[in-house]
Amino acid sequence: MPTLREADLYPPLKAFFEGRGLDVKGEIGAADLVAMGAGDPVIVEMKLRFSLTLYHQAIARLAVSPQVYLAVMRPEGKQARRMIKDNTAMCRRLGLGLLTVRARDGHVELLAEPGPYAPRGSQVKRRRLEAEFARRQGDPNSGGATRHGLVTGYRQDALRCAAYLAEYGPSKGAAVARDTGVPVATRLMADNHYGWFRRVATGIYALTPEGRTGLADWDGALPD
């Protein structure tokens, strides 16, 4: 495949907007493409790939018209779907339109129209955020424990259970839950997400060598 140029985006984009009944011209002022009809001017900023510069240019064009689009060659490869999804969301949040051009045949796909952004609230995500905030003890992610990853409320609960077993030995899940204040202790140890726990009898759990290592690695992740 020959090396692609930014100019290769222009012919299919010109045809796309002409198909909408607009008159199209390239390189008008600072804009890569301008299309005119009965309404506001349509402005398109083109780049081969997404970049911060492209967003800066498009946002600057909003001072001229609310009808501003970004246009890029359609990404390919393993990260293409995520890249398209994330940039479509970004354009909608900024009130920008988004178009991609397929390299092999010039097919233009419209992913977002310009317009005001009206996000839909997610009560589920809000409740998850509030629950994690309430569950998290202290502010452990400002310290050195983050070298192993983030300290979540779930990890702190697991550390409490592990510390209890390290001190008292194999114990009933109900006792661990009662004495540590982790109401889901039995289920947490049964799920054994980190490999720290081992069931030695019905309802009784012990600490594994990995659990002792985890206690050492995450020292300081629990408030004093």
C-alpha positions in Angstrom: 0.0 0.0 0.0 1.4 3.4 -0.9 2.3 5.9 1.8 -0.9 7.8 2.8 -1.0 11.6 2.9 -3.3 13.9 4.6 -4.4 15.1 1.2 -5.8 11.6 0.5 -8.6 12.4 2.9 -9.9 15.3 0.9 -11.6 13.6 -2.2 -13.8 11.2 -0.2 -14.7 13.9 2.3 -15.6 16.3 -0.5 -17.8 13.6 -2.1 -19.4 12.9 1.3 -20.5 16.5 1.8 -21.5 17.1 -1.8 -23.7 14.1 -1.3 -25.4 16.1 1.4 -26.1 18.8 -1.1 -23.3 21.2 0.0 -20.8 23.1 -2.0 -17.3 22.1 -0.9 -13.9 23.8 -1.2 -10.5 23.0 0.3 -8.0 25.2 2.2 -10.3 28.1 2.9 -8.5 30.4 5.4 -7.1 28.1 8.2 -9.6 25.3 7.5 -8.8 22.2 5.6 -12.3 21.8 4.1 -15.3 24.1 4.1 -18.8 23.1 2.9 -21.5 25.7 2.4 -25.2 25.3 2.1 -28.3 27.1 3.5 -27.2 26.9 7.1 -23.9 27.4 9.1 -20.6 26.7 7.3 -19.3 23.2 7.8 -15.7 23.1 8.7 -13.5 19.9 8.6 -10.1 19.5 10.1 -8.2 16.6 8.7 -5.3 14.5 10.0 -4.1 11.0 9.3 -4.5 10.1 12.9 -5.9 11.4 16.1 -3.8 14.0 17.9 -4.1 16.8 20.5 -3.2 19.2 17.7 -6.2 18.1 15.7 -8.5 18.7 18.7 -7.0 22.1 19.3 -7.6 23.1 15.7 -11.1 21.9 15.7 -12.0 23.7 18.9 -10.5 26.9 17.5 -12.9 26.6 14.5 -15.9 26.6 16.8 -15.4 30.3 17.0 -16.4 30.4 13.3 -19.2 27.9 13.2 -20.8 25.3 15.4 -20.6 22.7 12.5 -17.0 21.5 13.0 -15.8 17.9 12.2 -12.6 16.0 12.8 -11.7 13.6 10.0 -9.0 10.9 10.2 -8.0 7.8 8.4 -9.8 4.9 10.1 -7.4 3.3 12.6 -6.5 -0.3 12.2 -5.0 -2.9 14.5 -5.7 -4.3 17.9 -6.4 -0.9 19.5 -8.6 0.5 16.7 -12.0 -0.2 18.3 -11.0 1.3 21.6 -9.4 4.3 19.9 -12.6 5.0 17.8 -14.8 4.5 20.8 -12.8 6.9 23.1 -12.4 9.6 20.4 -16.1 9.4 19.5 -17.0 10.0 23.1 -14.4 12.9 23.3 -15.9 14.6 20.2 -19.4 14.3 21.5 -18.4 15.8 24.8 -16.7 18.7 23.0 -19.6 19.2 20.6 -17.6 18.2 17.5 -18.4 15.9 14.7 -16.3 12.9 13.8 -15.6 11.2 10.4 -13.3 8.4 9.5 -12.0 7.5 6.0 -11.2 3.9 5.2 -7.8 3.7 3.5 -8.5 0.9 1.1 -11.5 2.4 -0.6 -12.2 5.9 0.7 -15.4 4.9 2.5 -16.5 7.7 4.9 -18.1 6.7 8.2 -20.0 9.3 10.2 -19.4 8.6 13.9 -20.7 11.8 15.5 -22.5 14.9 14.4 -21.6 18.3 15.9 -23.9 19.5 18.6 -24.3 20.2 22.3 -23.3 17.4 24.6 -26.0 16.1 27.0 -24.5 13.2 29.0 -26.8 10.6 30.5 -26.1 10.1 34.2 -25.4 6.6 35.4 -26.8 6.0 38.9 -25.1 2.5 38.9 -21.6 4.1 38.3 -22.3 6.7 40.9 -23.3 4.2 43.5 -20.2 2.1 42.8 -18.0 5.3 43.2 -19.7 6.2 46.5 -19.5 2.6 47.8 -15.8 2.3 47.0 -15.1 5.7 48.7 -17.0 4.5 51.8 -15.3 1.1 51.8 -11.8 2.5 51.4 -10.1 3.1 54.8 -7.7 6.1 54.9 -6.0 7.3 51.7 -3.5 4.5 51.0 -2.9 5.3 47.3 -0.9 8.4 48.2 1.9 6.2 49.7 4.5 3.7 48.6 2.1 0.7 48.4 1.0 1.7 45.0 4.2 0.2 43.6 2.2 -3.1 43.6 -1.0 -1.5 42.2 -3.9 0.5 43.6 -5.3 -0.2 47.0 -9.0 -0.8 46.7 -11.6 -1.4 49.4 -11.7 -5.0 48.4 -7.9 -5.4 48.9 -8.1 -3.8 52.2 -10.8 -6.3 53.3 -8.6 -9.1 52.1 -5.7 -7.7 54.0 -7.7 -7.6 57.2 -8.7 -11.2 56.8 -5.1 -12.2 56.0 -3.8 -10.3 59.0 -6.3 -12.1 61.3 -5.4 -15.5 60.0 -1.7 -14.7 60.3 -2.2 -13.9 64.0 -4.8 -16.5 65.0 -4.2 -19.3 62.5 -7.0 -21.3 60.7 -10.4 -19.8 61.7 -14.0 -20.0 60.8 -15.2 -17.4 58.3 -17.9 -16.2 60.7 -15.3 -15.4 63.4 -13.1 -13.6 60.8 -16.1 -11.5 59.7 -17.0 -10.7 63.3 -13.6 -9.8 64.6 -12.3 -7.9 61.5 -15.5 -6.0 60.7 -15.5 -7.5 57.1 -19.0 -8.8 56.7 -18.2 -10.6 53.4 -15.1 -12.3 54.9 -16.3 -15.9 54.2 -17.2 -15.2 50.6 -14.0 -13.2 50.1 -11.8 -16.0 51.4 -13.8 -18.6 49.4 -13.4 -16.6 46.2 -9.7 -16.4 46.9 -9.1 -13.7 44.3 -5.5 -13.1 45.3 -4.6 -16.7 46.1 -4.1 -15.7 49.8 -6.5 -18.2 51.4 -7.0 -22.0 51.6 -10.1 -23.8 52.9 -8.9 -26.5 55.4 -12.4 -27.6 56.5 -16.0 -26.6 56.0 -16.1 -22.9 56.7 -12.6 -22.8 58.0 -9.8 -20.9 56.2 -6.0 -20.7 56.6 -3.4 -18.3 55.2 -1.3 -19.4 52.2 2.4 -18.5 51.7 1.2 -16.1 49.0 -1.0 -14.5 51.7 2.0 -13.9 53.9 3.9 -12.4 51.0 0.9 -10.2 50.3 0.8 -8.9 53.8 4.5 -8.0 53.5 4.0 -6.4 50.1 1.0 -4.3 51.1 2.3 -3.3 54.5 1.0 0.2 55.2 -2.1 -0.2 53.0 -4.3 -0.3 56.1 -4.7 2.7 58.4 -3.1 2.4 61.8 
